[in-house]
Amino acid sequence: MAASYFAEFGLLWYLEELRREEFWKFKELLNQEPAKLGLKPIPWAEIKRASKEDLANMLAERYSRKQAWEVTLSIFLQINRQDLWTKAKEEMESKPNPYKNRMKERFRLVWIQESNLPVPESFYKDSVGVEYSTLTRAAAEAPGPATVAMNGPEGCGKTTILRKVMLEWAEGTLWRDRYTYVFFLSVDELNRVVETSLAELLSKDWPESAESLEDALAHPEKILFIMDGFEELKFDLNVKTDACSDWRRRWPTPVLLSSLLQKSMLPGCSLVLGFGTRSMQSNRFLLKHPVLVGLQPFSEHHRKLYFFHFFDDTDEAMRAFSFVSNIPPLFVLCESPLVCWLVCTCVKWQLDRGESLCIDPETGTSLYVSFAATAFKAGRSDSLLQNRARMKSLCSLAAEGMWTQAFFFVQEDIGRNGISESDLLMWVGMRLLRRRGDGFTFNNRSLQEFCAALYYYLRQPREQQNAAIGTVAQMVAASMGHVHTHLSQVGGFLLGISTHRILNLLETSFGFVLSKAMKPEIIQSLKSLGQHEPDKGEVNFQRLFSALFETQDEDFVIKVMNFFEEIFINIEDTDQMVIASYCLKHCRSLKKLHLCINNVFPYDLSSPISEIQTIFFWRDLCSVFTNSRKFQVLKLDSCTLDDVSLGIICKALARPGCRIESLWCNFIYNFGKGLDFSKAILHSFHLKYLNLYGTSLSTGAVTYLCETLRYPACNVEELVLGKCDLPSEVSKDLACVLICNKLKSLSLIENALGDEGANVLCEGLKHSKCALQTLIVNFCCLTRVSCDYFSQTLPNNISLSTLDLGSNILGDEGVATLCEALKHQNCTLAELCLTSCYLTPACCKDIATALTCNESLKTLKLGNNEIKDAGVKQLCEALKHPKIQLQRLGLEMCQLTMACVEDLASALITCKSLKGLNLDWIVLDHSGVVKLCEALTHADCVLELLGLDKSVYEEESQMLLSSTEEKVSHLTIVHEPWLQEEYRMRGVVPLGSNLK
């Protein structure tokens, strides 16, 4: 029994339970105990310096399993660790776990055959010690079901760690008291599975001699699932169906996996998950209270150790490390364990062949070209044609896999792409493919992506093409878009290989010619992307820029960048800023740039790029303001800047060659005193629109800005200062700007101006030189007192045509005061917004009277007030008045019911001026919809736009509304009809909308 027990568990776990002084005593007794049992003693010098892991291995190597345990158990009793002796005896007498034994055999084989770790385990554990400890402890010590999510980029070692902890559990050295069963699921292997059950998935590895799977799953608190491969998963786990709980029943694979992640299925189980950067972002919302473990890159010390472990010969290791460390960009790339392996493998091949060491680290493409060129040398006994056919078959497999999101290949896939058994062995020997269970994978994801891109250069025009593989145009569109994220790096390699230098290097190494028609085809495909409407968001510029950067071909980049007149780019680190800078400085036709930048400024001392270089690249990026003669619009959105970076922007905007017309600085962190910014505005003679929404401004910054706006050379006509934390005292500066006879529109939304601030602004509005046409003071903490100030101003201002007082506590009394001003013959106001102003039916009589007296008011918005049916009745009477000139009326969210439909229908038929009516959120049954549609189809109804959400009505009503739209050619029925217009007036443009 002891022998079978040792095969199942192991000594290390027990030795780990010993305190320091106990472990030392154990060593002293181990120096004596074997002799008592007639065994050959272990030399004291070896025992003395051994760690717990070393000592466990020493006992296993020197003695049989039974002997090792006899010695160990005897010593446990002598050092008073009866508890360990008892536990070991109990477990020896317990029933063996056939499943655990099977997993031990399987993952030992996986560790030997599939691991890219030609290094000792001690190095491996040291290099990931913190992450390993965090992961294993989180899974062991959680008070309830644990969810541990390990994330990091490709090649950082996630799969290796997950396989290692699975093996250690199976060997009995990890989680032995916490988890009875641990299941390892490579979820990327489920890409081909349309429907399955958890029982089916687990039964594949379940031994017949084990207890039933149902008995095992009856205690989910003792179960752990390790799941890896989410980055290669081709389906979306954000499924729209309810999660499932029955583990016996078959479900669509996405539903099954999503249910496991959400703990809807086996809610008491624990999870350890391996996510890539993308898959972590898209699936984190499914996880309940996850413990996040991020994998850190190799330190310089670990890189050096890796080289010396990789190479058997110390001189070779020294030469290789010296070569790589003397090329800083390459040495930095070796922070990734994957790249470190790639570089070491490449160098070893070159050393074995007696070649000069040569690896090009300029871009990711050049690095993989170096690897491929070294691995696949021409001059074999095979003909060049046969070499080309072999390479094309391998690359066809890669491309098919990328398009179908397959990363695990079985014999059928390999045969379909023309790879013979001998070729398969050759690719495995060259480290391009590797075995994985019953199938094969590329040695890493990036190698598959590189080979997929290379496939397009190996095609012949008249060859029959694989239907699963898209065309060049399709690849460019997919890899540079937002949807097919798994193809983005393939697009980068596709462009990177197209350069003359890379093609020559590959042709020299391969011994055959690659397609020269690719570059024109890529250019034409990118030109087509540039012709898409910018607001449709079909181009992911971060991906496009990364792909262009791979080429390092300035002429090519200039040609491509000229295809795009509007660009949206989100920069999240210094590396991305360097890439964006490289592309943007080559723009010659850019009109609009939407830029978001964070994690670059203030300068991060840990960045591999120096502060001087960072400033240099930032200055290059800002040169687009003058390099592009068409440049008109800059939108800085949610940017973190410092004085230096903001100063560089301001100087670039102030240069004579800059002809910017519209500038947005929204939610800018650390805007500073605003002096440099004000100087930039002063020298931007073409600037007409300035939007600072969401950027907190100091009193001093507002003062500088207002002084600048008053200069004769300044031509700003539209100013947005919404949500800028403006205190009421800056109203004096703003009032002075109003009388400079240039400012046409001012938005001050979401600032606590109060009644005092409104009073000061109104004094400016009364000035004879005031040319302001639009004033937005929505959500500015105004009360009915402000209505007195505006009512005195309106008859004395002939320029103001639009006034937005929405989201202020004006009440019925305040509106009554405004209505008196509206009735004045000198009042020229054309649009008044009173949404969310706490109005009731009581104010509607005053409004109705004002409407019949005022011929200039064309738009009145009363939405989100308690107008109710009684108020609407009075407004409808006014609409029937022969002198009424109102063209648009907003009554959305006014608590309207069926009772007002008759009044509305009558008004629609009678009123000859009303073109737009917003009734969103009105409560109507089908009979009410019928009455409304009868009015809309009446010959005398002139309405052109009706605000109504058709989707909330029953099918019969929806069909009636749609048929009414078809019958009345000039009528449009749409939800939130004026929303975009209101956003633009207030200076609040939703993400993705066209810039001004």
VENMODA-V319927 format. One record per helix or strand of 2 or more residues. SS is the DSSP state (H for helix, E for strand). FROM is the first residue (numbers start at 1). LEN is the number of residues. Records with the same first field share a line. If there is no record, write none. Layout:
BEGIN
SS: FROM-LEN ; FROM-LEN
END
This chain:
BEGIN
H: 2-7 ; 11-6 ; 20-17 ; 44-6 ; 52-11 ; 65-14 ; 82-12 ; 98-17 ; 121-7 ; 129-13 ; 158-13 ; 187-4 ; 198-6 ; 213-5 ; 220-3 ; 230-3 ; 253-10 ; 277-10 ; 300-11 ; 314-12 ; 328-6 ; 337-16 ; 364-12 ; 384-21 ; 411-6 ; 421-9 ; 445-14 ; 472-8 ; 485-13 ; 500-11 ; 518-13 ; 534-3 ; 541-11 ; 554-8 ; 574-11 ; 611-12 ; 624-4 ; 643-12 ; 675-9 ; 699-11 ; 728-11 ; 754-13 ; 784-11 ; 811-12 ; 841-13 ; 868-12 ; 898-13 ; 926-11 ; 950-3 ; 955-13 ; 979-8
E: 147-5 ; 181-6 ; 195-2 ; 223-6 ; 251-2 ; 270-6 ; 291-4 ; 433-4 ; 439-4 ; 566-6 ; 592-6 ; 633-5 ; 662-5 ; 689-3 ; 718-3 ; 745-3 ; 774-3 ; 802-3 ; 831-3 ; 859-3 ; 888-3 ; 916-3 ; 945-3 ; 972-3
END
